[in-house]
């Protein structure tokens, strides 16, 4: 299968690896863009995915995918939600599910990820059983070279938050998240292939892949559309 370059609007190497793994097998070459990350000012994942896709596409001048994703814990009112990647730098009211203020610490990504996990565990102290239910949610937005949004897709992965991290793989909250579709193993304990088969990113990318095939069919005059190979 020929390679189809697509810009991925992220500087997160973990996300880039997952996109390359999932779409690379289908003939798509993911190219990251070295551009300033747009400020995430939208109140939800879709809004942030749209603004990022538009900004990165205009910078790159090419078809671009961008996403916003995070961990949603219902007992915390949906937190950390859109603040998942910067949760430790936020002052929050978990009873209302609100972020009261955000002060960037400038910590490197690994250090901030660890602090985010610790903050989550602190807020869940005393919560047992179903109160520790959670899910990863993400929205991918696709933008044309001029920044016009062409398509959006969402995906979710359900599970629960453990009492301590397990596993050495993954990134973000993966070591705390025991997935329903990974037999209770965390996303950091299973290998990349197993995680990618059931992750929220995979589920959203299935929809994006179907859309990309349909778009290619329209551009080349062929209407075939195939489901993402498992």
C-alpha atoms as a printed R data frame, in Angstrom:
    type eleno elety resid chain resno       x      y      z
1   ATOM     1    CA   UNK     A     1   0.000  0.000  0.000
2   ATOM     2    CA   UNK     A     2   1.346  3.453 -0.866
3   ATOM     3    CA   UNK     A     3   2.155  5.966  1.831
4   ATOM     4    CA   UNK     A     4  -0.190  8.901  2.459
5   ATOM     5    CA   UNK     A     5   1.475 11.634  4.570
6   ATOM     6    CA   UNK     A     6  -0.780 13.256  7.160
7   ATOM     7    CA   UNK     A     7   0.295 15.875  9.669
8   ATOM     8    CA   UNK     A     8  -0.366 15.045 13.317
9   ATOM     9    CA   UNK     A     9  -0.812 18.103 15.496
10  ATOM    10    CA   UNK     A    10   1.017 17.019 18.649
11  ATOM    11    CA   UNK     A    11   4.459 17.151 20.214
12  ATOM    12    CA   UNK     A    12   3.668 14.211 22.500
13  ATOM    13    CA   UNK     A    13   5.924 11.312 21.400
14  ATOM    14    CA   UNK     A    14   3.639  8.726 23.022
15  ATOM    15    CA   UNK     A    15   0.662  9.854 20.967
16  ATOM    16    CA   UNK     A    16   2.748  9.974 17.785
17  ATOM    17    CA   UNK     A    17   3.863  6.368 18.341
18  ATOM    18    CA   UNK     A    18   0.262  5.211 18.791
19  ATOM    19    CA   UNK     A    19  -0.897  6.988 15.628
20  ATOM    20    CA   UNK     A    20   1.999  5.542 13.655
21  ATOM    21    CA   UNK     A    21   1.227  2.079 14.983
22  ATOM    22    CA   UNK     A    22  -2.496  2.234 14.236
23  ATOM    23    CA   UNK     A    23  -2.521  4.094 10.910
24  ATOM    24    CA   UNK     A    24   0.946  3.110  9.717
25  ATOM    25    CA   UNK     A    25  -0.151 -0.458  9.043
26  ATOM    26    CA   UNK     A    26  -2.758  0.984  6.697
27  ATOM    27    CA   UNK     A    27  -0.335  2.974  4.588
28  ATOM    28    CA   UNK     A    28  -0.539  6.359  6.285
29  ATOM    29    CA   UNK     A    29   2.655  8.178  7.253
30  ATOM    30    CA   UNK     A    30   2.163 10.381 10.306
31  ATOM    31    CA   UNK     A    31   4.377 13.485 10.344
32  ATOM    32    CA   UNK     A    32   4.521 15.625 13.476
33  ATOM    33    CA   UNK     A    33   4.491 19.406 13.201
34  ATOM    34    CA   UNK     A    34   6.999 21.548 15.082
35  ATOM    35    CA   UNK     A    35   4.743 24.460 15.916
36  ATOM    36    CA   UNK     A    36   3.698 26.244 19.105
37  ATOM    37    CA   UNK     A    37   0.830 24.405 20.756
38  ATOM    38    CA   UNK     A    38  -2.394 26.428 20.629
39  ATOM    39    CA   UNK     A    39  -3.913 27.362 23.956
40  ATOM    40    CA   UNK     A    40  -6.723 24.984 24.886
41  ATOM    41    CA   UNK     A    41  -9.489 27.431 25.731
42  ATOM    42    CA   UNK     A    42 -12.562 25.341 24.856
43  ATOM    43    CA   UNK     A    43 -14.651 23.797 27.654
44  ATOM    44    CA   UNK     A    44 -14.768 20.338 26.059
45  ATOM    45    CA   UNK     A    45 -12.637 17.863 24.125
46  ATOM    46    CA   UNK     A    46 -14.249 18.523 20.751
47  ATOM    47    CA   UNK     A    47 -13.772 22.262 20.987
48  ATOM    48    CA   UNK     A    48 -10.090 21.906 21.822
49  ATOM    49    CA   UNK     A    49  -9.536 19.304 19.084
50  ATOM    50    CA   UNK     A    50 -11.104 21.642 16.535
51  ATOM    51    CA   UNK     A    51  -9.049 24.687 17.505
52  ATOM    52    CA   UNK     A    52  -5.828 22.660 17.513
53  ATOM    53    CA   UNK     A    53  -6.531 21.039 14.137
54  ATOM    54    CA   UNK     A    54  -7.269 24.423 12.595
55  ATOM    55    CA   UNK     A    55  -4.132 26.058 13.999
56  ATOM    56    CA   UNK     A    56  -1.766 23.215 13.100
57  ATOM    57    CA   UNK     A    57  -3.245 22.771  9.601
58  ATOM    58    CA   UNK     A    58  -2.779 26.452  8.802
59  ATOM    59    CA   UNK     A    59   0.802 26.262 10.049
60  ATOM    60    CA   UNK     A    60   1.618 23.086  8.084
61  ATOM    61    CA   UNK     A    61  -0.464 23.853  5.001
62  ATOM    62    CA   UNK     A    62  -1.578 20.219  4.800
63  ATOM    63    CA   UNK     A    63  -4.288 17.806  5.878
64  ATOM    64    CA   UNK     A    64  -3.929 17.585  9.648
65  ATOM    65    CA   UNK     A    65  -5.246 15.483 12.514
66  ATOM    66    CA   UNK     A    66  -5.356 16.871 16.032
67  ATOM    67    CA   UNK     A    67  -6.943 15.578 19.178
68  ATOM    68    CA   UNK     A    68  -7.947 16.433 22.660
69  ATOM    69    CA   UNK     A    69  -8.230 13.624 25.148
70  ATOM    70    CA   UNK     A    70  -8.340 13.032 28.833
71  ATOM    71    CA   UNK     A    71  -9.459 10.986 31.765
72  ATOM    72    CA   UNK     A    72 -13.001 11.431 33.076
73  ATOM    73    CA   UNK     A    73 -13.815 10.338 36.635
74  ATOM    74    CA   UNK     A    74 -17.566 10.725 37.304
75  ATOM    75    CA   UNK     A    75 -17.240 10.791 41.107
76  ATOM    76    CA   UNK     A    76 -15.001 13.852 40.713
77  ATOM    77    CA   UNK     A    77 -17.579 15.626 38.590
78  ATOM    78    CA   UNK     A    78 -15.784 14.675 35.386
79  ATOM    79    CA   UNK     A    79 -12.334 15.819 36.466
80  ATOM    80    CA   UNK     A    80  -9.594 15.845 35.380
81  ATOM    81    CA   UNK     A    81 -11.294 16.075 31.946
82  ATOM    82    CA   UNK     A    82  -9.854 18.711 29.623
83  ATOM    83    CA   UNK     A    83  -7.261 19.523 32.291
84  ATOM    84    CA   UNK     A    84  -5.893 15.958 32.377
85  ATOM    85    CA   UNK     A    85  -2.438 16.849 31.054
86  ATOM    86    CA   UNK     A    86  -2.023 19.748 33.537
87  ATOM    87    CA   UNK     A    87  -4.115 18.546 36.463
88  ATOM    88    CA   UNK     A    88  -1.393 18.919 39.090
89  ATOM    89    CA   UNK     A    89  -1.020 22.589 38.187
90  ATOM    90    CA   UNK     A    90  -4.714 23.276 38.846
91  ATOM    91    CA   UNK     A    91  -6.595 24.268 41.966
92  ATOM    92    CA   UNK     A    92  -9.825 22.277 41.843
93  ATOM    93    CA   UNK     A    93 -13.142 21.808 43.594
94  ATOM    94    CA   UNK     A    94 -13.863 18.091 43.055
95  ATOM    95    CA   UNK     A    95 -17.322 18.352 44.613
96  ATOM    96    CA   UNK     A    96 -18.340 20.668 41.775
97  ATOM    97    CA   UNK     A    97 -16.096 19.163 39.121
98  ATOM    98    CA   UNK     A    98 -14.531 22.559 38.521
99  ATOM    99    CA   UNK     A    99 -11.056 23.938 38.026
100 ATOM   100    CA   UNK     A   100 -10.752 27.136 40.047
101 ATOM   101    CA   UNK     A   101  -7.390 28.273 38.739
102 ATOM   102    CA   UNK     A   102  -4.469 27.085 36.631
103 ATOM   103    CA   UNK     A   103  -0.848 28.101 37.161
104 ATOM   104    CA   UNK     A   104   1.660 26.455 34.788
105 ATOM   105    CA   UNK     A   105   4.593 25.016 36.703
106 ATOM   106    CA   UNK     A   106   6.893 24.516 33.729
107 ATOM   107    CA   UNK     A   107   7.736 20.997 34.899
108 ATOM   108    CA   UNK     A   108   8.974 18.564 32.216
109 ATOM   109    CA   UNK     A   109   6.365 16.151 30.901
110 ATOM   110    CA   UNK     A   110   7.441 13.032 32.878
111 ATOM   111    CA   UNK     A   111   7.499 14.963 36.140
112 ATOM   112    CA   UNK     A   112   4.118 16.546 35.464
113 ATOM   113    CA   UNK     A   113   2.613 13.175 34.512
114 ATOM   114    CA   UNK     A   114   3.733 11.731 37.837
115 ATOM   115    CA   UNK     A   115   2.324 14.717 39.711
116 ATOM   116    CA   UNK     A   116  -0.973 14.357 37.841
117 ATOM   117    CA   UNK     A   117  -1.264 10.735 38.936
118 ATOM   118    CA   UNK     A   118  -0.531 11.626 42.544
119 ATOM   119    CA   UNK     A   119  -3.149 14.376 42.507
120 ATOM   120    CA   UNK     A   120  -5.749 11.950 41.153
121 ATOM   121    CA   UNK     A   121  -4.951  9.364 43.842
122 ATOM   122    CA   UNK     A   122  -5.207 12.020 46.558
123 ATOM   123    CA   UNK     A   123  -8.642 13.108 45.367
124 ATOM   124    CA   UNK     A   124  -9.865  9.503 45.174
125 ATOM   125    CA   UNK     A   125  -8.652  8.587 48.676
126 ATOM   126    CA   UNK     A   126 -11.535  7.025 50.544
127 ATOM   127    CA   UNK     A   127 -13.476  6.167 47.391
128 ATOM   128    CA   UNK     A   128 -14.073  2.465 46.837
129 ATOM   129    CA   UNK     A   129 -15.648  0.147 44.288
130 ATOM   130    CA   UNK     A   130 -17.848  1.775 41.656
131 ATOM   131    CA   UNK     A   131 -16.754  5.219 42.843
132 ATOM   132    CA   UNK     A   132 -13.408  4.531 41.167
133 ATOM   133    CA   UNK     A   133 -14.966  3.981 37.744
134 ATOM   134    CA   UNK     A   134 -13.440  6.128 34.997
135 ATOM   135    CA   UNK     A   135 -13.023  6.368 31.273
136 ATOM   136    CA   UNK     A   136 -10.657  7.840 28.752
137 ATOM   137    CA   UNK     A   137 -12.372 10.009 26.160
138 ATOM   138    CA   UNK     A   138 -10.971 11.647 23.094
139 ATOM   139    CA   UNK     A   139 -12.042 13.579 20.041
140 ATOM   140    CA   UNK     A   140 -10.041 13.739 16.818
141 ATOM   141    CA   UNK     A   141 -10.597 16.619 14.412
142 ATOM   142    CA   UNK     A   142  -9.422 16.616 10.797
143 ATOM   143    CA   UNK     A   143  -8.687 19.933  9.100
144 ATOM   144    CA   UNK     A   144  -7.844 20.807  5.504
145 ATOM   145    CA   UNK     A   145  -4.780 22.859  4.630
146 ATOM   146    CA   UNK     A   146  -6.679 26.116  5.109
147 ATOM   147    CA   UNK     A   147  -7.850 25.081  8.589
148 ATOM   148    CA   UNK     A   148 -11.407 24.132  7.666
149 ATOM   149    CA   UNK     A   149 -12.695 21.309  9.882
150 ATOM   150    CA   UNK     A   150 -13.701 18.392  7.665
151 ATOM   151    CA   UNK     A   151 -14.529 15.657 10.170
152 ATOM   152    CA   UNK     A   152 -14.589 14.812 13.877
153 ATOM   153    CA   UNK     A   153 -14.715 11.459 15.649
154 ATOM   154    CA   UNK     A   154 -14.788 10.364 19.277
155 ATOM   155    CA   UNK     A   155 -13.821  7.260 21.217
156 ATOM   156    CA   UNK     A   156 -14.010  5.998 24.803
157 ATOM   157    CA   UNK     A   157 -12.293  3.295 26.846
158 ATOM   158    CA   UNK     A   158 -13.850  2.280 30.181
159 ATOM   159    CA   UNK     A   159 -12.244  0.951 33.349
160 ATOM   160    CA   UNK     A   160 -11.360  1.886 36.924
161 ATOM   161    CA   UNK     A   161  -8.640  3.732 38.801
162 ATOM   162    CA   UNK     A   162  -6.323  1.594 40.922
163 ATOM   163    CA   UNK     A   163  -4.852  2.543 44.302
164 ATOM   164    CA   UNK     A   164  -1.295  2.641 43.010
165 ATOM   165    CA   UNK     A   165   0.429  2.593 39.618
166 ATOM   166    CA   UNK     A   166   1.140 -0.694 37.852
167 ATOM   167    CA   UNK     A   167   3.261 -1.237 34.758
168 ATOM   168    CA   UNK     A   168   6.110  0.512 32.998
169 ATOM   169    CA   UNK     A   169   4.612  1.231 29.572
170 ATOM   170    CA   UNK     A   170   2.228  3.850 28.263
171 ATOM   171    CA   UNK     A   171   2.120  7.437 29.431
172 ATOM   172    CA   UNK     A   172  -0.105  9.832 31.346
173 ATOM   173    CA   UNK     A   173  -2.602  7.988 33.557
174 ATOM   174    CA   UNK     A   174  -2.075  4.583 31.883
175 ATOM   175    CA   UNK     A   175  -0.415  3.022 34.944
176 ATOM   176    CA   UNK     A   176  -3.482  3.769 37.100
177 ATOM   177    CA   UNK     A   177  -6.157  2.769 34.592
178 ATOM   178    CA   UNK     A   178  -7.285 -0.881 34.633
179 ATOM   179    CA   UNK     A   179  -9.301 -1.324 31.462
180 ATOM   180    CA   UNK     A   180 -12.495 -3.332 31.112
181 ATOM   181    CA   UNK     A   181 -11.171 -4.710 27.808
182 ATOM   182    CA   UNK     A   182  -7.703 -5.579 29.109
183 ATOM   183    CA   UNK     A   183  -8.872 -8.052 31.760
184 ATOM   184    CA   UNK     A   184  -8.077 -5.697 34.614
185 ATOM   185    CA   UNK     A   185  -4.511 -5.062 33.519
186 ATOM   186    CA   UNK     A   186  -3.522 -1.421 33.305
187 ATOM   187    CA   UNK     A   187  -2.805  0.261 29.987
188 ATOM   188    CA   UNK     A   188   0.814  0.451 31.191
189 ATOM   189    CA   UNK     A   189   1.018 -3.320 31.822
190 ATOM   190    CA   UNK     A   190  -0.198 -4.569 28.441
191 ATOM   191    CA   UNK     A   191   1.935 -4.302 25.334
192 ATOM   192    CA   UNK     A   192   1.333 -1.558 22.778
193 ATOM   193    CA   UNK     A   193  -0.480 -3.864 20.361
194 ATOM   194    CA   UNK     A   194  -3.052 -4.916 22.955
195 ATOM   195    CA   UNK     A   195  -3.588 -1.376 24.209
196 ATOM   196    CA   UNK     A   196  -3.928 -0.020 20.675
197 ATOM   197    CA   UNK     A   197  -6.531 -2.673 19.861
198 ATOM   198    CA   UNK     A   198  -8.982 -1.423 22.510
199 ATOM   199    CA   UNK     A   199  -7.959  2.130 23.338
200 ATOM   200    CA   UNK     A   200 -10.126  5.232 23.011
201 ATOM   201    CA   UNK     A   201  -7.658  6.420 20.369
202 ATOM   202    CA   UNK     A   202  -8.139  3.241 18.339
203 ATOM   203    CA   UNK     A   203 -11.917  3.557 18.452
204 ATOM   204    CA   UNK     A   204 -11.823  7.143 17.247
205 ATOM   205    CA   UNK     A   205  -9.238  6.327 14.585
206 ATOM   206    CA   UNK     A   206 -11.452  3.555 13.196
207 ATOM   207    CA   UNK     A   207 -13.953  6.272 12.319
208 ATOM   208    CA   UNK     A   208 -11.245  8.559 10.952
209 ATOM   209    CA   UNK     A   209  -9.834  5.752  8.827
210 ATOM   210    CA   UNK     A   210 -13.242  4.973  7.359
211 ATOM   211    CA   UNK     A   211 -13.659  8.666  6.549
212 ATOM   212    CA   UNK     A   212 -10.170  8.869  4.980
213 ATOM   213    CA   UNK     A   213 -10.917  5.894  2.730
214 ATOM   214    CA   UNK     A   214 -14.220  7.410  1.667
215 ATOM   215    CA   UNK     A   215 -12.480 10.719  0.954
216 ATOM   216    CA   UNK     A   216  -9.789  9.003 -1.096
217 ATOM   217    CA   UNK     A   217 -12.515  7.177 -2.989
218 ATOM   218    CA   UNK     A   218 -14.188 10.460 -3.853
219 ATOM   219    CA   UNK     A   219 -10.871 12.026 -4.892
220 ATOM   220    CA   UNK     A   220  -9.887  9.056 -7.098
221 ATOM   221    CA   UNK     A   221 -13.330  8.140 -8.325
222 ATOM   222    CA   UNK     A   222 -13.601  4.933 -6.304
223 ATOM   223    CA   UNK     A   223 -16.245  4.474 -3.640
224 ATOM   224    CA   UNK     A   224 -14.827  1.546 -1.694
225 ATOM   225    CA   UNK     A   225 -14.686  1.804  2.073
226 ATOM   226    CA   UNK     A   226 -13.143 -0.808  4.346
227 ATOM   227    CA   UNK     A   227 -13.243 -1.227  8.107
228 ATOM   228    CA   UNK     A   228  -9.987 -0.808  9.969
229 ATOM   229    CA   UNK     A   229  -8.246 -4.176 10.227
230 ATOM   230    CA   UNK     A   230  -8.080 -5.523 13.765
